[in-house]
Amino acid sequence: MRENLVIVPTYNEKENIQLLLSSILSLAVNFDVLVVDDGSPDGTADLVRDMQPGHDGRIHLIEREGKLGLGTAYIRGFQFALEQGYEYIFEMDADFSHDPADLVRLYRACADDGYDLAVGSRYVTGVNVVNWPIRRVLVSYFASQYVKFITGMPINDATAGFKCYHRSVLEAIRLNQLRFVGYAFQISMKFNAWMYGFKIKEVPIIFTDRTRGESKMSSKIFWEAFGGVIHMKVRSLFRKYHLPALASQSE
């Protein structure tokens, strides 16, 4: 079984992608990388292709036509990871808001400490965000508090997009039934993992806003999350969360 795969969705990330791939591939722990590119007109996919030779098959690329959304990009990446037999699967932004060095800490939380899901958390030890305007910090922080209140899920950074999953989590969650795109997708993945009883660890990180390229955040994504949380909680009241046999490494 292959061990680690980092999934990086991209759209117009030519300023960052090669630097990010080099940073990940140079870490002390071996990580393969899958870039899921949504038809970037700036040539992001071409830059990924340029780096593939000479890296022993550690850089993978899936190209999609048009902007199909963050959630569907990750679902496609999860499917690839499970098909290829990876044990630990990571989510990561392409813009260096997530420090590549923290991949090792997320990996250790799962591989060494026995957690099924490790979340790179901005809010588990206070507010660890750099270069965001105060309004965006407040919206993000109180969004996580809102999620805790509605769902009861004991996670301080519910919208975090920097994570490590053991493959058993992705095998248990019904990926083909997830419909959310942005923040709501990140919330629903954590909520499902929690409802299935998987062990979750928040690993404190420092989140730094991008310095190159443009943000893909929109008000539509935020409002999807706001309403999606209520919808998700109500649906959960009518579902039974049973793990498949041998799905959890902690059993």
BABANU-561016 format. One line per field, with one value per residue: x, y, z of N, C-alpha, C in turn; residue in one letter. Coordinates in pm, 1 decimal. Atoms other than C-alpha are relative to their C-alpha. Example, Ala and Ser with C-alpha at 12.3 -4.5 7.8 and 13.67 -1.06 7.14 Angstrom:
nX: [89.0  -82.0]
nY: [-119.0  -119.0]
nZ: [0.0  -6.0]
caX: [1230.0  1367.0]
caY: [-450.0  -106.0]
caZ: [780.0  714.0]
cX: [90.0  -77.0]
cY: [120.0  109.0]
cZ: [0.0  73.0]
r: [a  s]
***
This chain:
nX: [84.1  -69.5  28.0  51.0  34.0  49.6  87.0  -5.2  83.5  -55.1  56.4  -86.1  -99.9  -132.1  -102.0  -27.5  7.3  -129.5  -63.2  67.6  -38.1  -139.3  -2.7  56.8  -85.0  -127.7  19.5  -65.9  95.7  33.7  137.8  34.6  91.2  97.1  58.1  126.7  8.2  128.6  -13.4  -59.3  -45.8  -134.8  -102.2  -42.0  -18.6  -123.4  -112.6  -4.2  -51.1  -144.0  -73.8  21.9  -116.9  -109.5  45.2  37.1  144.3  55.3  88.9  113.1  78.8  131.8  50.0  144.8  40.2  76.0  2.9  104.9  16.2  -98.8  47.9  -8.3  -142.3  -49.1  62.3  -72.5  -130.5  17.8  23.7  -130.1  -83.8  47.5  -27.0  -144.6  -42.8  -68.6  49.7  29.1  36.0  -5.6  54.2  -88.1  14.4  -115.8  -49.2  -92.0  64.8  -36.6  -144.9  -27.3  -67.3  100.4  45.6  -65.5  68.3  127.9  -30.7  -37.6  120.7  72.3  -82.6  -66.6  88.3  117.5  124.4  51.8  5.5  -73.1  43.9  -86.5  97.4  -38.5  67.4  -4.3  -82.6  19.2  22.2  -131.9  19.2  -88.9  26.2  141.5  71.1  68.9  136.7  -3.6  -32.8  120.8  96.8  -48.0  3.6  137.2  59.7  -31.2  80.3  136.6  5.3  -1.2  129.0  105.9  -24.5  -56.6  -129.8  -101.6  -115.1  -11.5  -18.3  85.3  -13.9  -139.5  -21.0  -132.7  36.5  -49.8  95.7  -29.3  87.6  124.0  99.8  53.8  74.5  126.7  87.4  62.4  -53.7  84.2  120.2  -36.1  40.1  -45.1  -111.7  -110.8  -4.6  95.3  -63.0  -97.7  76.2  69.9  -97.5  -30.5  122.3  18.3  -102.9  37.3  119.7  -38.4  -77.1  -144.2  -80.0  -39.9  -97.0  -33.1  -142.4  -9.1  -84.2  10.5  54.6  -47.3  71.5  -83.4  -72.0  -2.1  125.3  123.9  87.1  118.1  110.4  113.0  110.9  83.8  -55.7  28.9  141.3  23.6  -38.1  92.7  121.8  -33.1  -19.5  132.0  46.7  -81.5  38.7  134.0  -11.8  -67.8  95.4  74.1  -98.4  -78.1  -140.4  -61.2  -122.9  -19.2  -90.1  -143.2  -26.1  -77.7  -125.6  -6.6  84.7]
nY: [-120.0  -127.9  -60.7  -136.8  -77.4  -135.1  -46.2  -145.9  -54.5  -124.9  -80.9  -117.8  -4.3  10.8  -64.5  77.8  145.2  68.0  -18.9  87.4  139.0  17.5  -1.1  126.0  113.3  -7.6  27.0  120.5  108.4  4.6  -27.2  -18.3  -112.9  0.0  -129.9  7.3  -133.7  -27.5  -70.1  -132.5  -64.1  -57.6  101.3  72.1  143.3  16.2  -8.6  127.1  100.4  -23.5  52.1  143.6  83.8  -2.3  8.7  138.3  18.5  -56.8  -110.6  42.2  -112.6  20.9  -124.2  -3.9  -110.4  -105.2  -7.6  90.5  -14.8  59.0  127.0  105.9  24.6  88.7  131.6  68.3  36.9  110.1  121.9  38.8  47.6  131.9  93.1  24.5  68.2  -84.0  18.2  -131.4  -91.1  -135.6  -115.3  -115.6  -108.4  -17.7  -138.3  -12.5  -34.4  115.6  23.0  139.2  69.5  50.8  131.5  101.8  1.9  66.8  141.1  61.0  12.2  120.1  120.4  31.6  -17.2  84.5  -68.3  30.7  -127.0  -110.2  -127.2  -115.2  -91.3  -139.8  -54.5  88.6  -65.0  -142.6  -34.1  1.6  -39.5  -110.6  -78.8  -10.3  -114.1  40.1  42.9  138.6  81.9  12.2  83.6  137.9  49.4  17.7  108.3  124.8  2.4  28.7  143.3  72.5  -20.0  69.8  144.5  63.3  57.5  -67.2  -39.5  -146.0  -56.1  88.3  -26.5  20.6  79.3  62.7  118.9  133.8  107.4  140.6  39.7  57.3  -106.4  -23.7  120.0  2.5  -111.4  18.5  -111.9  -32.0  -69.9  -134.3  -94.4  -135.1  -44.6  -66.7  19.0  102.6  129.5  26.4  28.4  128.2  109.7  15.8  42.7  141.9  76.5  -2.6  81.5  140.2  37.7  0.1  -80.7  -123.7  -81.7  -130.6  -32.3  -145.2  -51.4  -142.5  -18.4  -126.0  -29.5  5.9  -119.8  4.3  50.1  -59.4  84.4  53.9  -7.3  -81.1  -1.7  116.1  112.0  -20.4  22.2  143.5  61.2  -42.7  80.4  141.9  58.6  38.0  111.7  115.6  45.1  58.7  129.0  97.3  52.2  109.0  95.7  80.6  -0.5  127.7  22.6  129.9  89.6  -26.4  -130.9  -87.7  57.2  -11.7  100.9]
nZ: [0.0  -2.0  -130.0  -14.8  119.4  -25.3  108.0  12.1  107.0  52.4  108.1  17.3  -107.7  62.9  -83.8  -120.3  5.7  4.4  -130.6  -95.8  26.8  -43.3  -146.6  -49.8  37.8  -72.0  -142.6  -50.6  23.3  142.1  40.6  140.3  16.1  108.7  32.7  73.2  58.6  64.1  127.3  -22.0  124.7  -13.6  27.0  -121.2  28.8  77.9  -92.7  -72.8  94.2  16.9  -115.4  -20.5  29.3  -96.8  -139.1  -31.7  -7.6  -123.9  33.5  83.0  48.6  59.3  59.1  20.6  87.4  -66.3  -146.2  -47.1  -144.2  -89.7  -53.7  100.0  24.7  -104.8  14.3  108.0  -54.9  -94.7  77.3  54.3  -110.4  -41.9  109.3  7.0  -120.7  -98.9  -135.9  -57.4  107.7  -53.1  71.2  -18.0  96.6  88.2  -6.2  -113.0  -126.6  -81.8  3.7  34.6  -109.5  -92.7  45.9  -83.3  -129.9  21.3  21.3  -128.1  -83.5  43.3  11.0  -126.5  -116.2  15.8  35.2  132.9  71.6  -62.1  57.6  -24.3  -59.7  -25.3  -117.1  -116.1  -102.6  21.1  140.7  63.0  139.4  35.0  121.8  36.2  -59.7  -121.9  32.9  47.4  -116.3  -82.9  71.1  -5.3  -137.8  -48.2  78.7  -70.3  -122.3  45.9  31.4  -128.1  -65.8  73.5  15.9  -118.7  34.7  -82.7  80.7  -6.9  133.5  79.9  142.9  38.6  119.8  -5.7  -77.5  32.6  -25.1  27.2  110.0  -51.8  -10.3  133.3  38.6  -73.0  40.0  131.7  75.7  115.4  -44.1  -45.0  103.9  -28.7  82.5  -67.8  -144.2  -42.0  26.2  -106.1  -121.5  10.1  -12.8  -142.1  -68.1  28.5  -72.1  -141.3  -19.3  12.2  -118.0  21.7  -92.6  66.7  -73.2  54.3  -9.9  19.0  107.3  29.5  134.4  57.5  123.8  119.1  43.3  146.5  55.5  -48.7  -79.9  68.6  -93.8  44.0  -95.1  29.3  -74.1  -141.9  -28.6  13.8  -126.9  -105.1  10.9  11.3  -132.9  -51.8  82.8  -34.7  -132.9  7.3  69.0  -85.7  -97.5  62.8  52.4  -92.5  41.7  -32.3  72.5  62.2  -75.0  8.4  61.0  -87.2  -49.5  -145.6  -62.9]
caX: [0.0  124.0  142.8  84.6  -96.6  -147.7  -443.5  -410.7  -703.8  -596.7  -740.8  -498.1  -212.1  85.6  261.4  254.4  226.3  587.5  718.2  456.9  535.3  908.2  843.1  626.6  863.1  1161.1  1008.4  1169.9  854.0  769.7  450.7  314.7  105.0  -211.4  -301.8  -666.6  -679.5  -1007.9  -899.4  -679.3  -639.1  -306.6  -128.7  -110.5  -152.3  134.0  365.5  268.6  334.7  677.0  772.3  650.2  958.1  1234.1  1016.5  956.3  581.9  528.7  344.0  -1.2  -232.7  -605.5  -738.2  -1104.6  -1291.5  -1396.8  -1449.4  -1644.1  -1590.1  -1356.5  -1573.9  -1594.8  -1219.0  -1147.3  -1398.8  -1228.3  -894.6  -1024.0  -1147.0  -805.6  -630.4  -847.3  -811.1  -432.2  -414.4  -288.9  -320.1  -307.1  -474.1  -422.9  -612.3  -409.8  -449.6  -216.3  -143.1  94.7  -167.3  -93.9  273.1  397.3  612.1  292.2  206.0  452.3  273.9  -62.9  89.4  240.3  -95.0  -248.1  37.9  205.9  -69.0  -347.5  -598.8  -820.3  -848.8  -602.3  -720.9  -477.8  -657.3  -635.8  -842.3  -753.8  -494.7  -646.2  -661.0  -356.3  -418.9  -171.3  -250.8  -628.5  -845.0  -1017.0  -1361.1  -1261.2  -1105.0  -1426.1  -1645.5  -1428.5  -1401.7  -1769.4  -1863.0  -1685.7  -1861.2  -2193.0  -2115.2  -2032.5  -2359.0  -2579.0  -2413.7  -2254.3  -1934.1  -1637.5  -1408.7  -1280.2  -1199.2  -1491.2  -1413.8  -1043.5  -919.1  -582.7  -633.6  -501.9  -743.6  -676.9  -824.8  -1084.8  -1257.3  -1298.5  -1413.9  -1689.4  -1821.3  -2062.3  -1855.7  -2095.9  -2371.8  -2179.4  -2310.6  -2144.0  -1874.5  -1669.5  -1680.9  -1985.6  -1790.2  -1512.3  -1768.7  -1959.5  -1644.5  -1556.9  -1918.2  -1946.6  -1616.8  -1733.7  -2074.5  -1910.5  -1707.0  -1363.1  -1089.4  -1021.8  -726.8  -688.9  -324.8  -249.3  -113.6  -46.2  -254.4  -99.8  -303.3  -175.6  86.1  67.4  -239.0  -603.1  -841.7  -1127.1  -1350.6  -1700.8  -2012.7  -2199.5  -1964.0  -2015.6  -2394.9  -2390.0  -2212.3  -2452.6  -2761.4  -2586.3  -2504.0  -2871.0  -2959.9  -2674.6  -2776.7  -3142.0  -3050.5  -2827.1  -3123.8  -3271.9  -2953.3  -2770.7  -2393.9  -2259.1  -1899.3  -1830.3  -1651.9  -1285.2  -1325.3  -1167.9  -804.4  -881.0  -1125.6]
caY: [0.0  349.3  580.2  954.8  1159.0  1536.7  1660.7  2019.9  2169.8  2453.2  2730.2  2993.7  2915.3  2956.5  3183.9  2917.1  2564.8  2478.8  2630.4  2435.3  2104.7  2152.7  2229.8  1919.4  1684.8  1804.4  1717.2  1452.3  1238.2  1120.3  1267.8  1213.9  1499.2  1503.9  1835.0  1858.8  2150.7  2304.4  2414.5  2703.0  2945.0  3067.6  2736.8  2593.1  2237.5  2285.1  2385.4  2072.0  1858.4  2019.1  1893.0  1535.2  1388.5  1292.3  1262.4  886.2  917.2  1124.3  1407.3  1325.9  1552.2  1539.7  1806.0  1900.4  2128.0  2448.4  2549.8  2260.7  2352.9  2274.1  1997.6  1801.5  1845.6  1685.3  1406.0  1325.1  1328.5  1103.7  853.5  851.7  807.3  510.7  347.8  381.4  238.9  538.3  506.5  874.3  1137.2  1510.6  1825.7  2140.3  2481.9  2579.7  2935.1  2871.4  2974.1  2624.5  2570.0  2254.5  2170.4  2118.8  1818.6  1622.9  1721.5  1615.0  1288.1  1219.8  1282.5  1002.6  760.4  784.1  900.6  689.3  955.6  893.8  1261.2  1538.8  1896.7  2185.4  2427.7  2806.6  2838.6  2555.1  2769.6  3113.9  3288.8  3205.1  3393.0  3625.7  3899.2  3857.1  4167.8  4163.3  4128.7  3804.5  3669.5  3738.7  3580.9  3267.3  3236.6  3289.2  3056.0  2778.0  2876.7  2868.0  2516.2  2397.3  2541.5  2389.2  2047.7  1988.5  1887.7  1961.2  2112.9  2470.1  2520.3  2363.0  2528.2  2431.2  2295.5  2153.5  1793.2  1438.4  1146.4  781.5  604.4  433.9  771.4  824.1  464.3  517.5  855.3  842.0  1062.1  1037.6  1191.6  1505.4  1810.2  2110.6  2319.1  2533.6  2587.8  2362.1  2076.8  2111.4  2118.7  1817.3  1602.5  1669.9  1625.0  1288.5  1168.4  1272.6  1108.9  784.5  791.3  841.5  986.6  1351.5  1566.4  1941.1  2027.9  2399.4  2578.5  2937.0  3030.3  3296.7  3465.7  3427.2  3670.7  3560.1  3506.0  3585.1  3447.0  3223.0  3300.1  3433.3  3528.5  3243.9  2990.5  3148.6  3144.5  2786.5  2695.7  2895.9  2718.8  2390.9  2337.0  2335.7  2107.4  1872.7  1856.2  1788.2  1510.3  1348.4  1302.5  1056.1  864.0  582.8  598.6  243.6  175.7  -95.2  -398.8  -325.1  36.6  201.0  140.1  228.8  -60.7]
caZ: [0.0  -84.4  214.9  165.7  -99.3  -81.3  -288.3  -414.1  -608.6  -839.7  -1050.3  -1179.3  -938.8  -1173.0  -922.0  -651.7  -787.9  -872.7  -549.2  -354.8  -525.7  -463.8  -96.4  -46.1  -230.1  -22.8  317.1  536.9  515.1  163.1  17.7  -330.5  -472.2  -681.6  -844.8  -950.7  -1192.5  -1306.4  -1652.1  -1535.3  -1828.9  -1685.2  -1762.4  -1409.8  -1541.6  -1791.5  -1508.0  -1315.1  -1622.6  -1660.5  -1313.6  -1351.1  -1525.4  -1286.0  -973.9  -984.6  -1037.0  -722.8  -902.8  -1039.6  -1238.2  -1307.4  -1544.6  -1547.3  -1783.9  -1614.3  -1251.7  -1100.3  -735.1  -449.1  -306.5  -631.1  -682.8  -347.2  -405.1  -734.9  -554.1  -275.5  -532.5  -699.1  -362.9  -263.4  -605.6  -587.8  -236.1  -36.6  341.2  443.0  226.8  277.4  176.3  116.1  -48.4  -331.7  -214.2  81.3  335.4  466.8  553.2  374.5  678.5  879.7  661.5  873.3  1195.2  1054.7  939.2  1282.3  1451.7  1244.6  1179.5  1522.3  1759.8  1613.2  1507.6  1205.8  1107.3  1185.8  1128.8  1086.4  1319.0  1324.6  1642.4  1880.1  2063.8  2011.7  1673.1  1462.9  1137.6  964.5  708.9  703.8  748.9  1087.3  925.9  753.7  1073.7  1266.2  997.8  990.4  1368.6  1439.6  1154.8  1343.9  1666.1  1478.9  1352.2  1705.1  1834.8  1563.3  1534.1  1874.9  1696.2  1929.6  1665.2  1694.3  1324.6  1142.0  807.1  801.6  470.0  583.1  689.4  699.6  668.9  727.3  426.1  650.0  698.1  325.1  279.9  537.1  417.7  124.0  -103.8  -396.8  -182.9  -82.4  -268.1  -107.1  -275.6  -35.9  340.8  367.5  207.8  465.8  747.1  617.6  592.1  955.9  1066.4  893.7  1040.3  1387.2  1348.0  1241.3  1562.2  1413.6  1634.4  1544.8  1650.4  1599.9  1533.4  1586.8  1280.1  1176.4  872.2  647.5  375.6  21.8  -108.1  -475.1  -692.6  -618.8  -356.7  -479.8  -179.8  -252.9  -57.9  -232.6  -72.2  271.4  250.7  125.9  447.7  666.3  536.8  469.7  836.5  935.0  644.5  736.2  1103.5  1022.6  777.6  1037.3  1269.4  1021.2  942.6  1115.0  1104.6  1094.6  1003.8  748.9  891.4  959.4  837.7  1142.5  1225.2  1587.0  1643.4]
cX: [87.6  -39.0  -69.2  -28.3  -59.1  -82.0  -3.5  -90.1  57.7  -91.4  81.3  97.9  142.1  110.5  47.0  31.9  136.9  77.0  -61.8  40.6  143.3  9.7  -51.1  94.1  133.4  -13.0  64.4  -88.6  -39.4  -149.7  -5.8  -102.4  -91.9  -55.1  -126.7  -27.0  -129.2  15.3  58.7  47.4  140.4  110.5  50.4  28.6  127.5  122.5  12.5  59.2  150.1  82.0  -11.1  121.1  108.0  -42.0  -61.3  -150.1  -65.2  -94.4  -107.0  -82.2  -132.2  -48.6  -150.0  -34.4  -85.9  2.7  -119.0  -14.3  101.4  -42.8  12.6  144.9  56.2  -60.4  68.6  137.4  -8.4  -19.7  130.4  87.2  -39.6  28.7  147.8  57.4  75.8  -64.5  -38.9  -18.4  -17.7  -73.1  91.3  -28.1  130.0  74.6  96.6  -64.7  18.7  149.3  26.5  66.7  -99.3  -62.8  57.5  -70.1  -136.9  19.8  31.7  -121.8  -78.6  87.0  61.5  -95.3  -134.1  -131.1  -39.9  -7.2  75.5  -34.3  101.9  -85.9  57.7  -44.8  7.2  84.5  -11.6  -33.1  135.9  -12.9  84.7  -47.3  -144.6  -56.7  -86.3  -141.5  -1.4  34.7  -124.6  -103.6  40.7  -12.0  -142.8  -77.5  25.7  -77.6  -146.4  -16.5  -1.5  -136.1  -109.7  18.1  42.3  136.8  112.1  127.4  1.8  12.9  -75.1  18.1  141.5  10.8  136.2  -13.0  74.7  -106.2  69.4  -100.8  -133.5  -110.8  -67.4  -77.4  -137.9  -97.8  -52.5  37.2  -90.9  -128.3  29.0  -24.8  55.6  129.0  118.6  6.9  -90.8  54.6  96.9  -71.3  -61.5  95.3  34.6  -121.1  -24.9  101.9  -33.4  -120.3  29.1  85.8  149.1  69.2  57.3  92.2  17.1  146.8  14.9  95.9  -11.3  -40.2  41.9  -68.9  96.0  67.3  10.3  -131.9  -120.2  -83.9  -120.2  -124.3  -110.1  -109.2  -92.5  47.4  -31.1  -145.5  -40.3  30.9  -101.2  -127.7  27.2  16.2  -133.6  -54.1  73.0  -39.6  -137.0  5.8  61.4  -94.1  -75.9  92.4  60.4  141.7  65.9  125.6  -3.4  96.9  144.7  31.6  90.4  123.1  5.2  -85.2  82.7]
cY: [125.0  76.2  135.3  66.1  133.7  44.8  152.5  43.2  133.1  63.7  128.9  15.9  -10.0  61.6  -89.5  -147.5  -67.8  15.7  -93.0  -145.3  -27.1  -7.3  -132.0  -116.0  0.2  -30.2  -131.3  -123.5  3.9  21.7  1.4  113.6  -24.9  141.0  -24.9  139.8  17.1  88.2  139.1  61.9  57.8  -103.2  -74.0  -147.0  -25.4  5.1  -126.5  -108.4  13.5  -62.0  -151.2  -87.5  13.1  -6.1  -136.4  -19.2  57.7  117.3  -50.4  122.3  -50.1  135.3  -11.6  122.7  99.8  -10.6  -81.4  0.7  -76.8  -138.1  -112.7  -31.7  -95.7  -139.4  -79.2  -43.7  -115.0  -132.5  -53.1  -61.6  -141.0  -104.8  -38.7  -59.3  83.0  -17.0  132.0  100.4  139.0  98.2  119.2  104.6  18.7  130.3  28.4  58.6  -113.8  -26.0  -146.5  -79.2  -60.0  -131.1  -110.7  -11.5  -66.4  -149.6  -69.8  -19.7  -126.1  -124.7  -41.7  2.9  -71.6  69.7  -35.6  123.4  104.3  128.3  107.8  117.6  138.5  48.2  -88.2  59.4  152.4  25.4  15.3  23.9  123.7  62.3  -4.5  128.2  -48.6  -50.4  -146.4  -95.8  -24.4  -89.6  -147.1  -58.8  -26.5  -101.3  -134.3  -11.4  -32.9  -149.7  -83.3  7.3  -83.1  -151.8  -70.1  -60.7  75.0  33.9  152.3  66.2  -86.4  20.0  -25.4  -90.8  -65.9  -122.4  -123.8  -101.4  -135.5  -47.8  -57.2  104.2  21.4  -121.0  -2.9  106.6  -24.8  117.8  41.1  73.3  141.0  99.6  140.7  32.6  51.3  -30.6  -114.4  -139.9  -35.3  -34.9  -139.2  -118.5  -24.7  -55.1  -149.2  -86.5  -8.9  -89.5  -148.8  -47.7  -7.2  94.9  120.9  80.1  134.5  31.2  150.0  38.0  151.8  13.0  137.1  24.7  2.0  133.2  7.0  -58.6  63.5  -101.3  -45.3  6.7  89.3  -4.6  -119.2  -122.0  12.8  -32.3  -144.7  -70.1  32.2  -83.9  -148.6  -68.3  -46.2  -120.5  -129.4  -58.5  -67.7  -137.4  -106.8  -63.6  -121.2  -104.8  -80.8  -11.4  -129.4  -17.0  -135.0  -84.9  35.5  137.1  84.3  -69.4  0.2  -105.6  -123.7]
cZ: [0.0  126.1  -7.6  -134.2  42.1  -121.4  1.7  -115.5  -48.6  -102.6  -4.3  116.4  -56.1  86.1  114.0  -24.7  -2.8  130.5  103.9  -20.1  46.6  151.6  56.8  -26.3  74.6  149.2  40.3  -12.7  -147.4  -22.5  -151.9  -7.2  -119.7  -16.1  -81.5  -53.3  -78.9  -124.1  12.0  -131.8  8.8  -20.7  122.1  -29.4  -79.4  90.5  84.2  -89.2  -18.7  112.5  15.7  -34.0  108.7  144.7  32.6  19.8  123.2  -25.5  -96.2  -37.5  -56.8  -50.4  -24.5  -83.3  76.6  151.0  51.9  151.1  81.5  49.1  -99.2  -35.5  104.6  -11.4  -111.1  48.6  98.2  -73.9  -58.9  109.3  44.8  -107.2  -5.2  128.5  100.8  137.7  65.4  -113.6  59.9  -91.3  27.4  -106.7  -78.2  23.3  114.9  124.6  100.3  -18.3  -33.9  112.4  98.6  -46.8  87.8  134.7  -11.3  -19.0  131.4  89.6  -36.4  8.1  133.0  119.4  -14.3  -29.0  -143.2  -88.5  79.9  -74.6  34.8  43.6  27.1  136.8  124.2  112.6  -10.4  -145.9  -66.6  -150.1  -26.8  -131.3  -49.4  57.0  116.0  -28.9  -43.4  113.9  83.5  -66.4  10.3  140.3  46.0  -84.3  68.1  131.2  -31.5  -29.0  128.4  68.3  -66.2  5.0  127.8  -24.6  72.1  -76.7  -8.0  -136.4  -100.5  -149.4  -51.2  -122.2  -7.2  89.0  -47.1  39.5  -7.1  -103.0  49.4  13.0  -135.3  -51.2  65.2  -48.0  -141.6  -90.3  -115.7  38.2  52.5  -112.7  21.1  -75.7  82.8  147.9  44.9  -26.1  112.2  131.1  -5.6  11.5  146.6  75.8  -22.4  74.3  148.0  26.6  -13.0  117.6  -20.0  98.5  -74.3  91.0  -70.3  29.2  -24.1  -112.2  -2.0  -146.1  -50.1  -133.4  -117.6  -29.6  -152.4  -49.4  67.2  77.0  -81.2  89.3  -55.8  105.3  -21.7  79.5  148.2  31.7  -21.2  131.8  109.2  -2.2  -1.3  133.7  58.9  -75.6  38.3  135.8  -2.8  -66.4  90.2  101.5  -54.2  -62.0  113.1  -54.9  47.8  -84.2  -69.3  82.2  -30.7  -58.2  85.5  51.3  151.3  68.5  32.0]
r: [m  r  e  n  l  v  i  v  p  t  y  n  e  k  e  n  i  q  l  l  l  s  s  i  l  s  l  a  v  n  f  d  v  l  v  v  d  d  g  s  p  d  g  t  a  d  l  v  r  d  m  q  p  g  h  d  g  r  i  h  l  i  e  r  e  g  k  l  g  l  g  t  a  y  i  r  g  f  q  f  a  l  e  q  g  y  e  y  i  f  e  m  d  a  d  f  s  h  d  p  a  d  l  v  r  l  y  r  a  c  a  d  d  g  y  d  l  a  v  g  s  r  y  v  t  g  v  n  v  v  n  w  p  i  r  r  v  l  v  s  y  f  a  s  q  y  v  k  f  i  t  g  m  p  i  n  d  a  t  a  g  f  k  c  y  h  r  s  v  l  e  a  i  r  l  n  q  l  r  f  v  g  y  a  f  q  i  s  m  k  f  n  a  w  m  y  g  f  k  i  k  e  v  p  i  i  f  t  d  r  t  r  g  e  s  k  m  s  s  k  i  f  w  e  a  f  g  g  v  i  h  m  k  v  r  s  l  f  r  k  y  h  l  p  a  l  a  s  q  s  e]
***
